[in-house]
Amino acid sequence: MIRIGIVGCGFIGTVHSFALHQLIAGGLVDARVAATYDRDAAKAAFMAGHHEGAVAASTLDACLDAVDAVWVCTWTAGHLEPVEAAAARGMPIFCEKPLAPDLATAERLAAALCLVPHQVGLVLRHAPVFRTLAAEVASGRHGRVMAAQMRDDQYLPNQGIYGSTWRDDVSVAGGGTLIEHSIHDIDVLRWVLGDPIDVTARTGSLAGHPGIEDTATVLFSYPDGVGATLTSVWHQILSRPSTRRLEVFCEDALLWTDDDYLGPVHIETGDGAEAVEAELPDWVDRFTVGEALTKPLAQYAEPAKHFLDALSASGPAARGFPDAPAALAAHRLVDAAYRSAAAGCRPVSPA
Ligand SMILES: NC(=O)c1ccc[n+]([C@@H]2O[C@H](COP(=O)([O-])OP(=O)(O)OC[C@H]3O[C@@H](n4cnc5c(N)ncnc54)[C@H](O)[C@@H]3O)[C@@H](O)[C@H]2O)c1
């Protein structure tokens, strides 16, 4: 039985807490949440109250003393301390994205993660829709990729369900929409198209939070004139949920989706169009949250189950997915985009 600690009991910590609760109550993983910790003691106590026998620890060390694995869900600048403390104990770590506010700290954090079994919360890597799209492109049956475009829009996440203040603070968040949100998109583009030769970016902060870009247009350049663009905005339409749309133009097909979990992936070729849609995993039948919450929770339960199953099967040799090197590669592209924007839209090679 793996005893889990949750460090950081805010928005995403609560999502993980819910997902873990459903997996545990359904007998789907051999684990329990044994301790919680947050610098705000009331939040840790509230979360512990939802897990039978869990304690709200008053320090990070007390939390780590009580558990076998830790979920690091603090705000971005708060990831390093618990990751280094857990890694020093040889403890498996699930760490939220982005790893850190800047590339140098992300490198240091990734080095600590690599000492232990770990997984990073780039959850789109577990989404069947992108798995299908990446596999279709990699198969070569649609010819070479000619161009791709990802469009991501979300309301400025210092309000609504993301009612946090740290996302306005560059020293805590590291930047705006590119590092905080679109690191997911950049990871997906890298998964589908590989590493670009260079990155060109333009960013702006229309809402006026210094260092927090709320509009970004990025060009990732590949050999043979191939390019992928990312348009990422944080708008002010609170009724408009977070949405993504990815289009990949191949020589013999257009592949696109505007969903970020089950799909469908639309594939249009000279032979016609098809829509490939994935099913929820069978095991969500054991969830007790009702239909409306089952799908959003499954997006987080699936990666958690993957990591816990790996830990149960392989112990210290377990490999989570995605891992720190993959997350670091996405950070390098984010960093290149920031350097390009700062240099007036000059093409920059990833570090
Ligand atoms: N993978 C995803 O889909 C996803 C979604 C949302 C957020 N995130 C990431 O998760 C992280 C947290 O985001 P959030 O929306 O939950 O923020 P939040 O503000 O809702 O919660 C963060 C919590 O961490 C606590 N905290 C901060 N530093 C701490 C420390 N050193 N020790 C203990 N507790 C500490 C705060 O008190 C707060 O309760 C961010 O890095 C964010 O980018 C990932």
PDBQT file of the ligand as one rigid body, heavy atoms in Angstrom, charges set to zero:
ROOT
HETATM    1  N1  LIG A 401      -1.448  20.024 -14.983  1.00  0.00    +0.000 N 
HETATM    2  C1  LIG A 401      -2.451  20.893 -14.999  1.00  0.00    +0.000 C 
HETATM    3  O1  LIG A 401      -3.390  20.731 -15.763  1.00  0.00    +0.000 OA
HETATM    4  C2  LIG A 401      -2.426  22.075 -14.059  1.00  0.00    +0.000 A 
HETATM    5  C3  LIG A 401      -3.585  22.830 -13.893  1.00  0.00    +0.000 A 
HETATM    6  C4  LIG A 401      -3.548  23.919 -12.990  1.00  0.00    +0.000 A 
HETATM    7  C5  LIG A 401      -2.373  24.232 -12.321  1.00  0.00    +0.000 A 
HETATM    8  N2  LIG A 401      -1.242  23.492 -12.550  1.00  0.00    +0.000 N 
HETATM    9  C6  LIG A 401       0.018  23.831 -11.867  1.00  0.00    +0.000 C 
HETATM   10  O2  LIG A 401      -0.101  23.467 -10.498  1.00  0.00    +0.000 OA
HETATM   11  C7  LIG A 401       0.570  24.395  -9.669  1.00  0.00    +0.000 C 
HETATM   12  C8  LIG A 401      -0.410  24.970  -8.640  1.00  0.00    +0.000 C 
HETATM   13  O3  LIG A 401      -1.444  25.668  -9.297  1.00  0.00    +0.000 OA
HETATM   14  P1  LIG A 401      -2.845  25.940  -8.557  1.00  0.00    +0.000 P 
HETATM   15  O4  LIG A 401      -3.780  26.433  -9.590  1.00  0.00    +0.000 OA
HETATM   16  O5  LIG A 401      -3.226  24.733  -7.787  1.00  0.00    +0.000 OA
HETATM   17  O6  LIG A 401      -2.458  27.130  -7.556  1.00  0.00    +0.000 OA
HETATM   18  P2  LIG A 401      -3.187  27.483  -6.169  1.00  0.00    +0.000 P 
HETATM   19  O7  LIG A 401      -2.769  28.848  -5.837  1.00  0.00    +0.000 OA
HETATM   20  O8  LIG A 401      -4.641  27.187  -6.261  1.00  0.00    +0.000 OA
HETATM   21  O9  LIG A 401      -2.559  26.446  -5.136  1.00  0.00    +0.000 OA
HETATM   22  C9  LIG A 401      -1.201  26.461  -4.767  1.00  0.00    +0.000 C 
HETATM   23  C10 LIG A 401      -1.108  26.068  -3.295  1.00  0.00    +0.000 C 
HETATM   24  O10 LIG A 401       0.268  25.849  -2.967  1.00  0.00    +0.000 OA
HETATM   25  C11 LIG A 401       0.467  26.348  -1.642  1.00  0.00    +0.000 C 
HETATM   26  N3  LIG A 401       1.903  26.589  -1.495  1.00  0.00    +0.000 N 
HETATM   27  C12 LIG A 401       2.679  27.450  -2.177  1.00  0.00    +0.000 A 
HETATM   28  N4  LIG A 401       3.964  27.317  -1.819  1.00  0.00    +0.000 NA
HETATM   29  C13 LIG A 401       4.004  26.334  -0.892  1.00  0.00    +0.000 A 
HETATM   30  C14 LIG A 401       5.053  25.728  -0.173  1.00  0.00    +0.000 A 
HETATM   31  N5  LIG A 401       6.332  26.089  -0.339  1.00  0.00    +0.000 N 
HETATM   32  N6  LIG A 401       4.738  24.742   0.692  1.00  0.00    +0.000 NA
HETATM   33  C15 LIG A 401       3.441  24.356   0.861  1.00  0.00    +0.000 A 
HETATM   34  N7  LIG A 401       2.414  24.886   0.207  1.00  0.00    +0.000 NA
HETATM   35  C16 LIG A 401       2.682  25.871  -0.688  1.00  0.00    +0.000 A 
HETATM   36  C17 LIG A 401      -0.410  27.591  -1.559  1.00  0.00    +0.000 C 
HETATM   37  O11 LIG A 401      -0.704  27.951  -0.224  1.00  0.00    +0.000 OA
HETATM   38  C18 LIG A 401      -1.647  27.135  -2.333  1.00  0.00    +0.000 C 
HETATM   39  O12 LIG A 401      -2.618  26.550  -1.484  1.00  0.00    +0.000 OA
HETATM   40  C19 LIG A 401       1.179  25.442 -10.594  1.00  0.00    +0.000 C 
HETATM   41  O13 LIG A 401       2.522  25.114 -10.869  1.00  0.00    +0.000 OA
HETATM   42  C20 LIG A 401       0.330  25.322 -11.848  1.00  0.00    +0.000 C 
HETATM   43  O14 LIG A 401       1.015  25.690 -13.013  1.00  0.00    +0.000 OA
HETATM   44  C21 LIG A 401      -1.252  22.423 -13.382  1.00  0.00    +0.000 A 
ENDROOT
TORSDOF 0
